[in-house]
Every structure is written in structure tokens, then in C-alpha cells.
Amino acid sequence: MAIRVLHLLRSDRFSGAENVVCQIMKAFSQDAGIDMVYCSPEGKIRRALQERALPFLPLEQFTPAAVRKAAKQYDATMIHAHDAAAAVTAALATKGTLPILAHVHANHENMRVVSAKSLLFRYCAKRFFHIFWVSDSSLCQYRFARSVQEKSEVLYNVIDLDDLHRKITLDPEEYAFDIVYVGRLSYQKNPCRLMEVLANVKTQLPHVRMAVVGDGEMGKEVLCKAKELQLTENVTFMGFMKNPLKLMSMSKVMLMTSRYEGLPICALEAMGLGIPIVSTPTDGLQELVDDGINGFLRDQNDALSDCLVTLIREDAIRNQFSDNFRQKALQWNDLTIFRETLRKQYESI
């Protein structure tokens, strides 16, 4: 009998965690013993799944009752719930009748303190047979980490490097940017700070060019910030791009200013492409970026901007960082270990 995995997500759009789930489903697509379906509220995610030829089971609402109905309809043998809210909802939906694998994709601020979210996750954790955490910090900084330690394991995100380079060839456009940002324009990513750092860079490099790839609820606010800081000639807002990899590959450096993270797929892609990263020292980025070797980690805006200027101006330093990052990518992205770690848990139920 095949293992039937229902991947449960709260979001109706395509972003980091959603990308990871698509990669998991692709990794097991030829496995006759494991079937999978993507389950989330209806929305933009449908098109992303159609493009990847992945099965989709839409939820009418993201509620325990709707999840219970979907699990029954799919005849699921387990639920792989992605992030804390999905895991809690799965626990309330199944009430112990289905095994639940929880997968925490980010070190959310409200999981580090006593909050409704952290308390609910702790209460429901007794119904999880295993918990994957995307980074050491997401596990260690969870407010009740000791209570879930025995069933927890850190599973780093990985990417397919061959597929990464194949996708670059699909884009016929040419780009010329010094700095690139890829991600949601949301509170977590702190996009207004991107503009503040860019303004500092502009004082040293007046013609610096930056591409901002992504959309989100803070889009208008970031546009206003760019105008306020007189950056309209220096920054191009690309909006959502289905395939930003060629743009990334033709940029000199990636900038990230996140308040909290997990292990961003865009950072793994930058590593695979040899694009040095300048970032705030946040969660999984501290494990990915080796400061002064393949990128820089800094807290203050002035320090972030100085690091960007160094990498833009100094070709020799940038090229060495790029080579170092590519070498790390070859060691990091072991798809076989990633797949077999998941398989071990799927087959343990």
C-alpha cells in the first residue's frame, strides 16, 4: 500500500516554503511507494503547481473542518504540515487519527516568546510524530524547544543545481544590475531598509543600480521610500518574476535585510550561482554565509552599504567570494541525503 502524503500549507501564493514543498514533491514523483498532493487555499499557487505538473487539492477555507474533509477525500495516510499554523490546524483537524509531520520553515518572532502561536504549537506537538526545523536557530530559539527536542531534527533546504542552471537558459533577456533583492515585500523581509542601505551606497556610487524582484503588502510603502530617498534612477521594481535566475546570475551581489528567516531558497540559489550575499546576521543565513569568505553579515546600515561598495568595486574580491560560494554549494546541496531523510520519516509511520 502506498504512503499517501498530504502536504498542508496555509498560504495561497508561491514563495519560499511553497517552493520547498514543490521540490519535495518533484523528488518523490517517480517513487511508486509514495504519493503526494499539495493542499492549500485556492489562489495564485494553482498556476505555479500547474506549471510544475503537480497535483493540487484546494481548500475552501483554512480551517480544521476543511482540512479534515480534504484528508478524507485524498485518503491520506499522513499529513506533512508546513509551518506552525498548518501543523496546529492539522492537529485540531485529525485529533490523533492521522500521523502529522510538522515542518517549521522560519524562525518566526512569535515562536521565540510566550505567545498564542508558540503555546498552541507546544500543546499540539504531542500529536506530531516528528518535527523538521529549517535551521539550528529556528529550533534552539523556539520558546519551548526543550519540550520538543526528542522528536526534532534540523533539515536544511537544498536545491537542484543542474535545474538551476537549466532555468537560466530559458530567459532570453539581458540585465545589468549591481545589486539584486529577491523576496516578498513584507514585514519579515524589512524591504524599506533595503532602500536605506541603497541610499548609503549611492553616496559612494552615484550610478549604482539595484533590482527588486518580488511583490507583497509593503509594495507601495517601499516605492514611497525609494522616492523619498531619491532613488528612482537607481532602483528598478521588477515585481514578481517566475524565473529571476538569469537576472540574479548577471548581478554582482545579493542584498538581504530580513528581520527573521528560515533558510531562504533565493539565498541557496545565489550560492549556487556564485552571487555573494550581504545580509543582516539572521537565522539560517548565518549558517549559509561565511562572513568575509563568500559574503558579509552586518547589523548596521553603514556597514552593510560599505560591504556592498567593496564587492561592487573590487572585482578580485568579488570573484574570490563567488568561487568560494560555488564550492560551498556543491557540498551543501546533496539531494540524495535530503530525500532519504524525508523518506525515513515517511516510512516510519
C-alpha positions as CSV (number, residue, x, y, z in Angstrom):
1,M,0.0,0.0,0.0
2,A,1.4,3.4,-1.0
3,I,2.1,6.1,1.6
4,R,-0.2,9.0,0.8
5,V,1.2,12.3,1.9
6,L,-1.0,15.4,2.1
7,H,1.3,18.5,2.1
8,L,-0.6,21.1,4.0
9,L,0.1,24.9,3.7
10,R,-1.7,28.0,4.8
11,S,-0.6,30.3,2.0
12,D,-2.3,30.6,-1.4
13,R,0.7,32.0,-3.1
14,F,4.1,30.8,-4.3
15,S,7.1,31.7,-2.1
16,G,9.9,30.1,-0.1
17,A,8.2,27.3,1.8
18,E,5.9,26.6,-1.1
19,N,9.0,26.2,-3.3
20,V,10.4,23.7,-0.9
21,V,7.2,21.6,-1.0
22,C,7.3,21.6,-4.8
23,Q,10.9,20.4,-4.6
24,I,9.9,17.6,-2.2
25,M,7.0,16.5,-4.5
26,K,9.3,16.5,-7.5
27,A,11.9,14.5,-5.6
28,F,9.4,11.7,-4.9
29,S,7.5,12.0,-8.2
30,Q,9.0,8.7,-9.6
31,D,8.6,6.8,-6.3
32,A,5.8,4.2,-6.7
33,G,5.5,3.7,-3.0
34,I,4.8,7.4,-2.0
35,D,2.0,9.5,-3.4
36,M,1.7,13.2,-2.7
37,V,-0.7,16.1,-3.1
38,Y,-0.4,19.8,-2.4
39,C,-3.2,21.1,-0.2
40,S,-3.8,24.8,0.5
41,P,-6.3,27.6,0.0
42,E,-7.2,28.4,-3.7
43,G,-5.1,31.2,-5.2
44,K,-2.1,32.0,-7.3
45,I,-0.4,28.8,-6.2
46,R,-2.6,26.9,-8.6
47,R,-0.8,28.2,-11.6
48,A,2.6,27.5,-10.1
49,L,1.6,23.9,-9.5
50,Q,0.2,23.5,-13.0
51,E,3.5,24.7,-14.5
52,R,5.2,22.0,-12.4
53,A,2.6,19.4,-13.2
54,L,2.0,18.8,-9.5
55,P,-1.4,17.7,-8.1
56,F,-3.4,20.2,-6.2
57,L,-6.2,19.8,-3.7
58,P,-7.7,23.2,-2.9
59,L,-9.2,24.1,0.5
60,E,-12.4,26.1,0.6
61,Q,-11.2,27.6,3.9
62,F,-8.1,27.1,6.0
63,T,-10.0,25.5,8.9
64,P,-9.7,22.2,10.8
65,A,-13.0,21.1,9.2
66,A,-11.8,21.8,5.7
67,V,-8.5,20.1,6.3
68,R,-10.3,17.0,7.8
69,K,-12.5,16.9,4.7
70,A,-9.5,17.2,2.3
71,A,-7.6,14.5,4.1
72,K,-10.6,12.1,3.9
73,Q,-11.1,13.0,0.2
74,Y,-7.5,12.2,-0.6
75,D,-7.4,9.2,1.6
76,A,-4.2,10.5,3.2
77,T,-2.1,8.2,5.4
78,M,-0.3,11.2,6.9
79,I,-0.1,15.0,6.8
80,H,3.1,16.8,6.2
81,A,2.2,20.2,7.7
82,H,4.4,23.2,6.7
83,D,4.9,25.8,9.4
84,A,3.5,26.1,12.8
85,A,0.0,27.3,11.9
86,A,-0.5,24.4,9.4
87,A,0.8,21.9,12.0
88,V,-1.6,23.2,14.7
89,T,-4.5,23.2,12.2
90,A,-3.7,19.6,11.2
91,A,-3.6,18.5,14.8
92,L,-7.0,20.1,15.5
93,A,-8.4,18.6,12.3
94,T,-7.3,15.0,12.8
95,K,-7.4,14.7,16.6
96,G,-4.9,11.9,16.6
97,T,-6.4,9.9,13.8
98,L,-3.6,10.7,11.3
99,P,0.2,10.9,11.8
100,I,1.4,14.5,11.4
101,L,4.9,15.5,10.4
102,A,5.5,19.2,11.3
103,H,7.9,21.2,9.3
104,V,8.9,24.7,10.5
105,H,10.3,26.9,7.7
106,A,11.2,30.1,9.5
107,N,12.3,31.4,12.9
108,H,9.2,33.5,13.5
109,E,9.4,36.1,16.1
110,N,6.3,34.9,17.9
111,M,7.7,31.4,18.2
112,R,10.6,32.7,20.3
113,V,8.4,34.1,23.1
114,V,5.4,33.0,25.1
115,S,2.6,33.7,22.6
116,A,-0.6,32.1,21.4
117,K,1.3,30.6,18.5
118,S,4.2,29.1,20.5
119,L,1.8,27.8,23.2
120,L,-0.5,26.2,20.6
121,F,2.4,24.6,18.8
122,R,3.7,23.2,22.1
123,Y,0.3,21.8,23.1
124,C,-0.3,20.2,19.7
125,A,3.3,18.8,19.4
126,K,2.2,15.7,21.3
127,R,0.3,14.7,18.1
128,F,3.4,15.2,15.9
129,F,5.4,12.1,15.3
130,H,8.4,14.2,14.1
131,I,9.3,17.9,13.7
132,F,11.7,19.2,11.0
133,W,13.2,22.7,11.6
134,V,14.8,24.6,8.7
135,S,17.8,25.9,10.7
136,D,19.5,25.5,14.1
137,S,18.3,28.8,15.2
138,S,14.6,28.1,14.5
139,L,14.8,25.1,16.8
140,C,17.1,26.5,19.5
141,Q,15.2,29.8,19.8
142,Y,11.8,28.2,19.9
143,R,10.5,29.3,23.4
144,F,9.6,25.7,24.3
145,A,12.4,23.9,22.5
146,R,13.2,21.6,25.3
147,S,9.7,20.1,25.3
148,V,10.0,19.0,21.7
149,Q,13.8,18.3,21.5
150,E,13.4,14.5,21.4
151,K,11.2,14.5,18.3
152,S,13.0,17.3,16.5
153,E,15.6,17.4,13.7
154,V,17.2,20.2,11.6
155,L,16.7,19.6,7.9
156,Y,18.4,22.3,5.7
157,N,16.8,23.3,2.4
158,V,18.6,22.2,-0.7
159,I,18.2,22.9,-4.4
160,D,18.9,21.1,-7.7
161,L,22.0,22.8,-9.1
162,D,21.5,21.3,-12.6
163,D,18.0,22.6,-12.7
164,L,19.2,26.0,-11.5
165,H,21.5,26.4,-14.5
166,R,19.0,25.0,-16.9
167,K,16.4,27.6,-16.0
168,I,18.9,30.4,-16.7
169,T,18.9,29.4,-20.4
170,L,15.1,29.8,-20.6
171,D,15.3,33.6,-20.1
172,P,16.3,35.5,-23.3
173,E,16.6,38.9,-21.6
174,E,19.9,40.7,-20.7
175,Y,20.3,42.5,-17.4
176,A,22.8,45.0,-15.9
177,F,22.4,45.4,-12.1
178,D,24.9,45.8,-9.4
179,I,22.6,44.6,-6.5
180,V,19.7,42.3,-6.6
181,Y,17.0,41.5,-4.0
182,V,14.6,38.6,-4.4
183,G,11.7,38.0,-2.0
184,R,8.4,39.2,-0.6
185,L,7.9,42.9,0.2
186,S,6.7,42.1,3.7
187,Y,7.5,42.9,7.3
188,Q,9.7,39.8,7.7
189,K,12.0,40.9,4.8
190,N,12.2,44.6,6.0
191,P,12.2,46.0,2.5
192,C,12.2,49.6,3.4
193,R,15.6,49.0,5.0
194,L,16.8,47.9,1.5
195,M,16.2,51.4,0.3
196,E,18.0,53.0,3.3
197,V,21.1,50.8,2.6
198,L,20.9,51.6,-1.1
199,A,20.8,55.3,-0.3
200,N,24.0,54.9,1.6
201,V,25.6,53.1,-1.3
202,K,24.6,55.9,-3.7
203,T,26.7,58.4,-1.7
204,Q,29.8,56.4,-2.8
205,L,28.5,55.0,-6.1
206,P,26.0,57.6,-7.6
207,H,25.1,55.4,-10.6
208,V,24.6,52.1,-8.6
209,R,21.7,50.0,-10.0
210,M,19.5,47.7,-7.9
211,A,16.8,45.2,-9.0
212,V,14.0,44.4,-6.5
213,V,12.3,41.2,-7.5
214,G,9.0,40.4,-5.7
215,D,5.7,41.8,-4.6
216,G,3.8,42.0,-1.3
217,E,1.7,44.0,1.1
218,M,4.5,46.6,1.6
219,G,5.0,47.3,-2.1
220,K,3.5,50.8,-2.1
221,E,5.4,51.7,1.1
222,V,8.7,50.7,-0.4
223,L,8.0,52.7,-3.6
224,C,7.3,55.7,-1.5
225,K,10.6,55.1,0.4
226,A,12.5,55.0,-2.8
227,K,11.0,58.3,-4.0
228,E,11.6,59.9,-0.6
229,L,15.3,58.9,-0.7
230,Q,15.6,60.0,-4.4
231,L,16.4,56.5,-5.6
232,T,14.1,56.3,-8.6
233,E,17.0,56.3,-11.0
234,N,18.9,53.7,-9.1
235,V,16.2,51.0,-8.3
236,T,14.0,49.0,-10.7
237,F,11.0,47.3,-9.2
238,M,10.6,44.1,-11.3
239,G,7.5,42.8,-9.5
240,F,7.0,39.0,-9.3
241,M,9.2,37.1,-11.7
242,K,8.5,33.4,-12.3
243,N,12.2,32.9,-13.2
244,P,14.6,35.5,-11.8
245,L,17.7,33.3,-12.1
246,K,19.3,34.9,-15.1
247,L,18.8,38.4,-13.6
248,M,20.4,37.1,-10.4
249,S,23.3,35.5,-12.3
250,M,24.1,38.8,-14.0
251,S,24.1,40.8,-10.8
252,K,27.2,41.4,-8.7
253,V,25.8,40.9,-5.2
254,M,22.6,40.0,-3.4
255,L,21.3,42.2,-0.5
256,M,19.0,40.9,2.3
257,T,17.8,42.8,5.3
258,S,15.4,40.3,6.9
259,R,14.2,40.6,10.5
260,Y,13.9,36.8,10.7
261,E,14.3,33.9,8.3
262,G,14.5,30.2,7.9
263,L,16.9,29.2,5.1
264,P,15.8,31.2,2.0
265,I,15.6,29.5,-1.3
266,C,16.8,32.7,-3.0
267,A,20.0,32.6,-0.9
268,L,20.6,29.0,-1.9
269,E,20.1,30.0,-5.5
270,A,22.6,32.9,-5.0
271,M,25.1,30.4,-3.6
272,G,24.6,28.0,-6.5
273,L,25.2,30.9,-8.9
274,G,28.2,32.2,-7.0
275,I,26.5,35.6,-6.2
276,P,28.0,36.9,-2.9
277,I,25.4,37.8,-0.2
278,V,25.4,40.9,2.0
279,S,22.9,40.4,4.8
280,T,21.8,41.1,8.3
281,P,23.0,38.2,10.5
282,T,19.7,36.4,10.6
283,D,18.9,32.7,11.3
284,G,19.8,30.3,8.5
285,L,21.8,33.0,6.7
286,Q,24.4,32.7,9.5
287,E,24.9,29.1,8.5
288,L,25.0,29.7,4.8
289,V,27.1,32.9,4.6
290,D,30.7,32.6,5.9
291,D,31.5,36.2,6.8
292,G,34.4,37.6,4.8
293,I,34.7,34.4,2.7
294,N,31.6,34.2,0.5
295,G,29.7,37.2,1.7
296,F,29.2,39.6,4.6
297,L,26.9,39.7,7.7
298,R,26.4,43.1,9.3
299,D,23.9,44.7,11.7
300,Q,24.2,48.4,10.8
301,N,23.2,50.1,7.6
302,D,26.5,51.8,7.1
303,A,28.4,48.5,7.5
304,L,26.0,46.8,5.0
305,S,26.5,49.6,2.5
306,D,30.3,49.6,2.9
307,C,30.3,45.8,2.2
308,L,28.2,46.3,-0.9
309,V,30.5,49.0,-2.2
310,T,33.6,46.8,-1.7
311,L,32.0,43.9,-3.6
312,I,30.8,46.1,-6.5
313,R,34.1,48.0,-6.8
314,E,36.6,45.2,-6.2
315,D,36.4,42.6,-8.9
316,A,39.1,40.4,-7.4
317,I,37.4,40.2,-4.0
318,R,34.0,39.6,-5.6
319,N,35.4,36.8,-7.9
320,Q,37.1,35.1,-5.0
321,F,33.8,35.2,-2.9
322,S,32.0,33.9,-5.9
323,D,34.3,30.9,-6.3
324,N,34.1,30.2,-2.6
325,F,30.3,30.3,-2.7
326,R,30.1,27.9,-5.6
327,Q,32.3,25.4,-3.9
328,K,30.1,25.5,-0.8
329,A,27.0,25.0,-3.0
330,L,28.5,21.7,-4.2
331,Q,28.9,20.4,-0.7
332,W,25.6,21.8,0.7
333,N,23.1,20.7,-2.0
334,D,23.0,16.9,-1.5
335,L,19.6,16.0,-2.8
336,T,20.0,12.3,-2.0
337,I,20.5,12.9,1.7
338,F,17.6,15.4,1.7
339,R,15.3,12.9,0.1
340,E,16.3,9.9,2.2
341,T,15.9,12.0,5.4
342,L,12.3,12.6,4.4
343,R,11.8,9.0,3.3
344,K,12.9,7.7,6.7
345,Q,10.2,9.7,8.4
346,Y,7.5,8.9,5.8
347,E,8.2,5.2,6.2
348,S,8.3,5.3,10.0
349,I,4.6,5.7,10.5
